[in-house]
Amino acid sequence: MDQALSIAEFAEAFGVTPRTLRFYEQKGILKPVRRGRTRLYSERDKIRLKLTLRGKRLGFSLNECINIINMYDSSPAAENLQLLHLCRKIREHRVQLISKMKDIEETLSAMDSVEEQCLAQLLEDSSVDKPESAVK
């Protein structure tokens, strides 16, 4: 992507919709150059979108992504602060994911237990002798 891309080309290149790009533009993440009604996205926009999409995949909120990206924009010297902030956010998110994973494991275990009880009850009910009046 050495040259500026239109909204359709940019959306296709990143697997997002033009609506998503307009939303990110509204949030200040992207700042395409305008030629009339046409938006042209730069290399800077490409990097910012890539970082945003990566952050979203990691589970960061859009505001967290914006904060991290904007820290870098403030000055190249802020890169260490940006990296420390990113590490802190990763640790926080990891703790949340581990908690959710434990909740899921507990839920699955409870589901296994209930399913076993149901199957045992079904087996028990099917092995009970039926009264002759019930059998035709």
C-alpha positions as CSV (number, residue, x, y, z in Angstrom):
1,M,0.0,0.0,0.0
2,D,2.5,2.6,-1.1
3,Q,-0.2,4.9,-2.5
4,A,-3.3,6.3,-1.0
5,L,-6.4,4.1,-1.2
6,S,-10.0,4.9,-1.6
7,I,-12.5,3.8,1.1
8,A,-13.6,0.8,-0.9
9,E,-10.0,-0.4,-1.5
10,F,-9.0,0.3,2.1
11,A,-12.0,-1.6,3.5
12,E,-11.4,-4.6,1.2
13,A,-7.7,-4.6,2.1
14,F,-8.5,-4.9,5.8
15,G,-11.6,-7.0,5.6
16,V,-13.8,-4.3,7.2
17,T,-16.8,-2.4,5.9
18,P,-16.7,1.2,4.7
19,R,-19.1,2.0,7.5
20,T,-16.4,0.7,10.0
21,L,-13.9,3.0,8.4
22,R,-16.2,6.0,8.7
23,F,-16.9,5.1,12.3
24,Y,-13.1,5.0,13.0
25,E,-12.7,8.3,11.2
26,Q,-15.4,9.8,13.4
27,K,-13.6,8.5,16.5
28,G,-10.4,10.2,15.3
29,I,-8.5,6.9,14.6
30,L,-8.3,7.5,10.9
31,K,-7.8,10.9,9.2
32,P,-8.0,10.3,5.4
33,V,-7.3,13.1,3.0
34,R,-10.3,14.3,1.2
35,R,-10.5,15.1,-2.5
36,G,-14.0,16.3,-3.0
37,R,-16.2,13.5,-1.6
38,T,-13.5,10.9,-1.9
39,R,-11.5,9.7,1.1
40,L,-7.9,8.7,0.5
41,Y,-6.2,6.7,3.2
42,S,-2.5,7.1,3.9
43,E,0.2,4.8,5.3
44,R,-0.4,6.4,8.7
45,D,-4.0,5.4,8.5
46,K,-3.0,1.9,7.5
47,I,-0.8,1.5,10.6
48,R,-3.4,3.0,12.9
49,L,-6.1,0.7,11.5
50,K,-3.9,-2.3,11.8
51,L,-3.1,-1.5,15.4
52,T,-6.8,-0.9,16.2
53,L,-7.9,-4.2,14.7
54,R,-5.1,-6.0,16.5
55,G,-6.1,-4.4,19.8
56,K,-9.8,-5.3,19.2
57,R,-8.7,-9.0,18.5
58,L,-6.9,-8.9,21.8
59,G,-10.0,-7.8,23.6
60,F,-9.2,-4.2,24.2
61,S,-12.0,-1.6,24.0
62,L,-11.9,0.9,21.2
63,N,-11.1,3.6,23.8
64,E,-8.1,1.6,25.1
65,C,-6.9,1.1,21.5
66,I,-7.2,4.9,20.8
67,N,-5.3,5.7,24.1
68,I,-2.4,3.4,23.2
69,I,-2.2,4.6,19.6
70,N,-2.4,8.3,20.6
71,M,0.4,7.8,23.1
72,Y,2.7,7.0,20.3
73,D,1.5,9.9,18.2
74,S,2.3,12.3,21.0
75,S,6.1,11.8,20.6
76,P,8.5,9.1,19.6
77,A,10.0,9.3,23.1
78,A,6.6,8.2,24.5
79,E,7.1,4.8,22.9
80,N,8.3,3.3,26.2
81,L,5.3,4.7,28.0
82,Q,3.1,3.3,25.3
83,L,4.7,-0.2,25.6
84,L,4.4,-0.1,29.4
85,H,0.7,0.9,29.1
86,L,0.1,-1.9,26.6
87,C,1.8,-4.4,28.9
88,R,-0.4,-3.3,31.8
89,K,-3.5,-3.5,29.6
90,I,-2.5,-7.0,28.4
91,R,-2.1,-8.2,32.1
92,E,-5.5,-6.7,33.0
93,H,-7.2,-8.4,30.1
94,R,-5.4,-11.7,30.8
95,V,-6.8,-11.7,34.4
96,Q,-10.3,-11.1,33.0
97,L,-9.9,-13.9,30.5
98,I,-8.6,-16.3,33.1
99,S,-11.6,-15.5,35.3
100,K,-14.0,-16.0,32.4
101,M,-12.2,-19.3,31.6
102,K,-12.7,-20.5,35.2
103,D,-16.4,-19.5,35.0
104,I,-16.8,-21.5,31.8
105,E,-15.0,-24.5,33.2
106,E,-17.3,-24.4,36.3
107,T,-20.4,-24.1,34.0
108,L,-19.3,-27.0,31.8
109,S,-18.6,-29.1,34.9
110,A,-22.1,-28.3,36.3
111,M,-23.6,-29.1,32.9
112,D,-21.8,-32.5,32.8
113,S,-23.1,-33.3,36.2
114,V,-26.7,-32.4,35.3
115,E,-26.5,-34.3,32.1
116,E,-25.2,-37.4,33.9
117,Q,-28.0,-37.2,36.4
118,C,-30.6,-36.9,33.6
119,L,-29.1,-39.9,31.7
120,A,-29.1,-41.9,34.9
121,Q,-32.7,-41.0,35.6
122,L,-33.6,-42.0,32.0
123,L,-31.9,-45.3,32.4
124,E,-33.5,-45.9,35.7
125,D,-36.9,-45.1,34.4
126,S,-36.5,-47.4,31.4
127,S,-35.4,-50.3,33.5
128,V,-38.4,-50.1,35.9
129,D,-41.0,-52.8,35.3
130,K,-44.1,-51.4,33.9
131,P,-47.4,-52.5,35.3
132,E,-49.2,-54.9,32.9
133,S,-52.1,-52.5,32.6
134,A,-49.7,-50.0,31.0
135,V,-48.5,-52.6,28.4
136,K,-50.8,-53.6,25.6
